[in-house]
Amino acid sequence: MKRLFLFLLITTSIWSYAQDGERFASNKKFYLKGNSAIIGNSIVSTDAVAPFNEDSEINDVLKMQYIDVDNNASTFSSSQANLLLNNEASSIKYAALYWSAIYKYDKGVRRVINYEKMVYQGKDERDTIVNSILFKLPESDYQPIHGNIIFDSYQTNLFNDTKPYVCYADVTQLLKNANTIDGTYSVANIKATEGYVSGGAAGGWLLYIIYENDFETAKYFTTYNGFVGVDRTITEITFKDFKTDEVGNIKTSLLIGALEGDQKYKTDNCAILDTEKKSPVLLSNKERPENNFFNSKITIEDEAFLDRNPNSSNTLGFDVLKMAIPNKNNHILSNNSSEATIQFKTKADGFYLFFVAFETEISPIYLEGKSNEETLVVFENEEPTELLDVEIKEKSTEIPEPKSDVSKPVKVQQVSTPKPKKKTGLERIESLKSISIPNLPKGYYLVTNVFSVKENADNWMKTLEEKGHAPKSYINPKNNWNYIYLDMNEDANTIYQKQKELSKLDYFQDIWILKINF
């Protein structure tokens, strides 16, 4: 009988996830010297305060209840996690709060029909306001947060056995205004199913922070969110819009938030494509095996993150992680790389993916091109990153920063606001700030690449010559970098038209225009 129940539960887990939810889309991108941190915790378990450290049972058979550790009568659920940056952050650049849970009904029961079929039941009515919670920063009081609902399956005919949801709030301004960043963060009143539900009740929150630090290397940060059920079909995300350094070892990190992965079930994995062999390399560390990557844990690198309350080693279906991607001798992500692909797959332990962040060291030259007002990098042919075979479009609305008035609910919602008229490409070029380069004629220069190593510059010029171009170069005495350009002219429109023409070629995706000696 027990084996039969287990088979039925596994079968349900396999096939109830073969559906799309909300398409993954790029949310934020940053180019800066800095780093990131991630913390989080679950909000349902078998006990309100005691940690759960068992791994012998599957989530379906456990009776779940809200975690509530804050000794505050105004909250029905609460959990905590500690952040410790040790003054590494000179300033907070971005802070995002996500919360997600299984929420088919408020409370569920299970029973056996005819000695062979397990049935999960509950009153199929539940609160649709899942985006209002409480958030408490170190040395402060709870304040209401009203975030965006990224996806709520209760409003659809998808994921009918579990009815999960995920929400997001940009809390950057709250952290910028805080008296202290290090300390205990509490999140309360996240709604989830208590009792029993098919696949097991699960839920939790994560806080992702990007901070600036001039002592760090130049990095590219990008975040994606959505809600996708991962099953036997490979789920794939390709990250672009960056360029790794031309020399040295490349350090890259991956951060993920996922829901409903069992610690007991195996066969789920996460892989990165080898850029040269185009074959997947399974990721793992001592806390996350190759064949059980999503295993109900909260981990930082290869250690369990236990600086939280409760500090369960088994979070019963809520995964948060940050890990460095092994890249010895740059065999996965090489020098001058501009693309990376992550794959997710499972056979038996289906799970929901709702948050992915990708971070990699980039060329300091590329960072300058992204942040220096003296240059113009055009991405007119930039294509959206895709997940699976689904077209992904950037959201057209902006998310405003939360207000600092803590006496009122902090609302974070998408709004339509009049947008200022954008300058045309030619107007942007003409308005560039001119830079001074000794012994160069005045003009607009169409730069194809920049190198700190002369040998690499020479190799790039040879490549362009083989493709039929006539490249030229100069050295900027300010940084001693080698700038390779194809054309220059005092007429901005002539260079602009040339730029549009060349940007159609794959190897000229990122071409700069410099205004020199005006």
N, C-alpha and C positions, 0 to 999 in steps of 0.2 A: 504493500500500500504506500509506504513512504517513497519507494523508488518511482511508483506511478505518479504520485503528486509532484515529485521533483521533475519528472519528464514533462508533465503538463506545464509546470512553471517555466521551464527552459524553453519549451515550444512557444509559449506566449511571449517570452522575452525576445526571441529571435524575430518573430514576424510582426510584432506590434510597432517596430521602429522603422519599417521600410517605407517611410513617408517623409516628405519635406515639410518644414514648418515655415519659418521666416528666412528668406534668402540671406546669406551672409553678405555683408557690405562693409566697405572701408568706413571707419568712423573718424579717426584722427591720424594725422601724420606730423612728425616733428623731426627736425634736423638740428642737433645741438651737442655740446659737450656735457655729458651728464650720465645718469643711470636711472634705474627704476627699482621699485620695491612693490611687493604684493603681499597682502595678508587677507585672512578670511576665516570663516567658521561655518559650521552647520547650524541649523535651527530646529531640527527634529531628531530625536533619539529614543531610546527605551526608558530613559530617566530624565527628569527635568534638570538635574545638576551634575550627576555622576558621569564620568567619562565612560564611553563604551569601547572596550579593547578586545572583544572577541572576534574571531574570524571563522568560526565553525558553522555558522548559519547563513542562509541566503536571506536577503532583505525582505522577501515576501512574507516570511513566516513570523516576523517580529512585529509586535504591537508598538506603534510609535506614538510619541507625545511631544509637545513643544518643549524645547529647552528654554529655561527661564532662570538666569543666574544673577540678575541685577538687584534682587531684593527690592523691587519697585512695583508697587501695587497697580500702577497705571499701565504696565506692560503685561501682555499675555505670552510673549515669546521674546527671548533675548539671548545673545551670545556675544563673546568678546574676543579680541585679538590685540596683541601688542605690536607696536611699530617702534623700531629702534634704528635711526639713521646715524646717530652719533655725530651730528653737525656736518654730515657729508653734503647736505643740500645747501647750496647758497641761495636757492629760491625754488619754489614749487612751480613747475611748468604746467602740470596737468594732474588732476585727480578724478578718477571715475569710480563710482559705486554701482555694483551690480548685485541683484538678488534674484533668485530663481527657485522654484519649488514645484513638486507634484501637488496638484490641488484639484482633484476630481470632485470632492465633496468635503465638508468639514470633518466628519468622522465616518469611518468605514468599519465594517465587520466582515468576517469570512466564515463560510460554512461549506460542508461537503454534501453534495447531492448524489444520491444513489451509490454511495461509497466509492465513487470514482471521479467525480468532477468537483474541483474547487471553485467556489463562486465568491466573488468580492462584491459587497453591496453597501450602499450608502444612499442618503437622500441626495438625489442629483440636482441639488441647488446649492450654490455657494456664492460668496461675495465676488462681484466683478471688479471692485476697487482694490486691486492688488498692488498698485503703484504708490500708495501712501504708507510710509513707515516712519520710524523714529531713528535718528542718528546722533550719536554722542561722541564728541571729540575729547581728547585728554583734558582734564581739568575744566570741564564745562558740563552743561546740562543737556538733556535730550532736546533736540529740535526737530520739528516735522520736516520730512522730505517728501515732495510729490514729484516722482520721476516719470520718465517715458515708459510706456508699455511697448517693448520691442515685439513681443509675441505673447498672446494668450489663447491657447487652443480651446478654451471654454467658449469662445466666440466662433469656433469653426467646427468642422466635422472631422478634424485630424486628432490623432492620439487619443481616441475615445476611452481607452482603458485607464489613462492617467491624467489627462487634461493639465499639462504643465504650463508654466508661464515664465517669462524673464523680463525684468525691468532694469532701467539704467538712469542714473542721475550724474550730471557733471557737478562735482563738489569742489572744484578747483578753488573758487573764491573763499569758500569756508576754511580750507586749509591755509590759504594765504593770509587770512585774517586771524588765524588762531594764535594764541599766546605761545603755544608750544606744539611741535609736531610729534615728538616722541611721546609714547605713553599708550594708554589703553583706549581702544576704539570699541564702542558698543553699537550694535544694530538691533532694533527691537520691532515687534509687531509685524514681522513678515508672516504672511498667511500660507498655510500648507495643510494637507490632509493629516489628521490624526487617526490612530487605529491601524486599519489594514486597507491596502489598495493593491491591485494587480501590479507586480513588479517591485512593490515596496514603496512606502512614502520616503521622500527625500527633499532636502532644501538647504539653502545657505546663502551666504553673501561673500563678496570679495571687494577689496579696495585696491585699486591699481594706481600707483603714483609715479610720475616722471619728474625728476628734479635735475636742475642744472648744477654743474660743478666743473670749474675751469681746469681742475687737475685730472679730469677724466678724458678719455679719447673721444674723437668725433663719432657720433652714432646716429643711426636712423631708427626711429620708433614708429611703428604703425599698429593701430588697433582695429580689429574687425569684430562685429557682433551680429547676431542673428539667432536662429534656433533651428537646428537641423538634427533629425534622428539619424544616427550613424548605424549602418547594418553591414551586410555582406558586400554591398557596393562601395567601392573606394570613394571617399569624400576627399576632395583635393582643393587646396588654396595655394595660389601662386602670388608671391609678393614681388613687387617691382619698385621702381622709382628710387633706386639707390645705386651706389657704386662703391664697392669695397676698395681699400687702398691698393696701390700698385705693388707695394712691397710689404714684407712682414706677415706674421700670423694673424688670421682674421678670427675674432671672437664674436660669437652669435648666440643669442638666447631666444627661448620660446616660452611663452606664458599662456596658460589655458585655464578656462573654467568650464566644467562639464557636470552633467546631472545624471544620476541613476546608474552609475557603474558599480557593480557588486565587487566586493573584495574577494569573494569565494570563486566567482566565475572567472574563466580565463578566455583566451583567444582574441582579446581586443588589443590593438596596437597603434602606434604612431610612428611615422617614418618621414625622412627627408630624402628628396631625390639627389643623388650624386650628380653634380652638374656636368661631369664629363661622360660618365657611363650611362646616365639617364636611368639608373636603377635605384629602387628604394633602399635606404639604409635604416633599419629599425632602430629606434631610439630606446634607451634604457638607462637605468642606474640602479643602485642597490635597493632603492625604495620602489622602483617601478620596473618590473621585469618586461622583457620584450613582448611576451604573450599575455601580459596582464597589466598593461600600462595604466588603464583607468580602473583603479582599485580602491576607491573610497578613501583617499588620503589627501592631506594638505602638506605639500613638500616644497622646500626651497633647495635647489640644486639636488644633491643626493642625500639630504637629511630630512627627516620628518619635522615639520614646523609645529612645535608643541607649545609655543609661548602664547597660549590662548585658553579660554575658559568656556566650556569644558575642553580639555586637551585630548579628546578621543583619538586613538590610533586608527579606529575604523569610523569614518564619518557617515557610513551607511548611505552611500549614494551621492556624495558631493565631493568633487575633485577640484582642487586648486593647485597649480604648480608653476614654478619658474625653474628652468634648467638650461644650462649651457649645452649647446649642440656640439658633440665631439667633432673636432675639426683638425686633427693632428696632421701636420704638414699641408694644411689647406686642401685635403683630399675631397672634401664635400663642397665647401664654399671657397673658391679660389680667389686669387688677386684679380682685381678688375671685374669681379662678378657684378651683375646687375639684376639677378633674378634668383629666387629660391622657392621651392615647392614643398609643401607639407601634405602628407596623406594620412587619413584616418580610416580604419577598417575594423570590423569585428565579425565573428561567426556566431557566437552564442550570447555574449554579454552586450546587448544593445545599450546605447547611451545617447544622451542629448548633448550636443556641443553648442555653447552659447557665447563664448568669449575666446578670442585668440589674439595675442600680441606677438609681434616679431620685432626683434632688435638686433642690429648688427653694426659692427664698427665699419665706418665708411672712410673714404679718402678725405683728408682735410681740404683738398682742393675742391672736391665736390661739395663739401659743407660751405666753403666760401661762395661757390656759385649759387647755393640755395639761400644764403643769408646776406650777401653783399649787394647793396643797392646799386653798385657800380656796374653790375652785370645783369644780363637778361637771359635766363634759360627758358627756352620755349618747349612746351610739351604738347603741341597742337595735335599730335597723332597718338597721344597717350590713350591706351585702351583700358577699360575697367578690369580689375582682377576678377576671376570667375571662381565659383565654387561649384563642383560637379559640372553639369552641362547647362547651368542656369545663368542667364545674363544678369550681371550685377550692375546697378546704376547708383551713382553717388546721390545721396539725399540733397535735395535742393534747398532745404530749409536749414537754418542755423539754430543751434541750441544756446540760448542766452545764459550768461553766468548767473548763478543764484545770488540773491541779494543778501547783504550782511545783516539785515535787521532780523535778529533771531526771535523776536516777539511774534513774528508772523510765519506761517508755513513757507518753506522755501520751495517754490514751484519751478520745475524744470520741464518745459514743454516746447514742442515745435510750434513756431509762429511764423506767419507770413508778414514780412516787413518790406517796405519799398527799398530797392537796392539802388545805390548810386550808379550813375552811368559809367560803365567801364571804358577805359581808354582803348583805342584800337592798338593793334600791334605796332603800327608805325608811330603813333603818338607816344607809346611807351618807350620806344627806342630813342626818339628825339629828346625825351625828357630825362634820359639817363644822365647820371653825374659823370662828368669827364674825369679821367685819370691821366696822370702824367708819366710818360715813358720816354726817357732820353733817347734822342737819335732816331725816333720813329716819326714818319709823316702823320699829319693830322688826318683823322678819318674814323669811320665805323669799321671795326674789325670783326670778321666772322670766325670765331674760335671753335675748333672741333674737339680739342682735348688739351689737357694741361698735365705736365709731368714734373715730378721733383727729381727723377733720375734721368740723366741725359740719354743713356742707352735705350731706355723705354721710349723716350721721345723720338729717337732716331728710328727705332723699329716701327713706330706708328706712322712716321712719315714715309717709310718704305712701303708699308701696307697701303697707304693712300695713293702712292705713286703707281703701285701695281693695279689699283682700281681705276686708274686713268686721271687722277687729280694732280694738281701742282701745288703741294703744300709749302708754306713758308713758316718760319719760326722767329721768335724773339724771346729774350730773357727779361723778366721783370726784376729789377734790382731790389725791389722791396722784399721779395721772398725767394729770389733765385730760382723760380720755377720756369720751366720751358713751355711757352704757349705756342700751339700749332694752329695756324689759321689758313684759310683757303682764299680769302678775298678781303679787300678793304676798299672803301670809297668814302669821299666826303658827303655823298648823297645818301641819306639814311634809307630812302625808299629803294635804292638799288640793292643795298645789302639786305633789306627786309624781304624783297622778292627772292633773292638768292637763298635766304634762309628757309623760306617756305618751300622752295623747290628741293633743297637738299634734305630737309627734315622728313621727306617721304621715304628716304633710304633707311634701312634698318640700322646701319652703323652710324647714322647721324641723328639718332633719337634726341640726344641732348647736345645742342649746339648753342654757344654763347655769342652774344654781341657785346663788344666793348667799345665805349666812346673814348677815344684817346686824343689827348693834346688839343682839345678845343679851348 
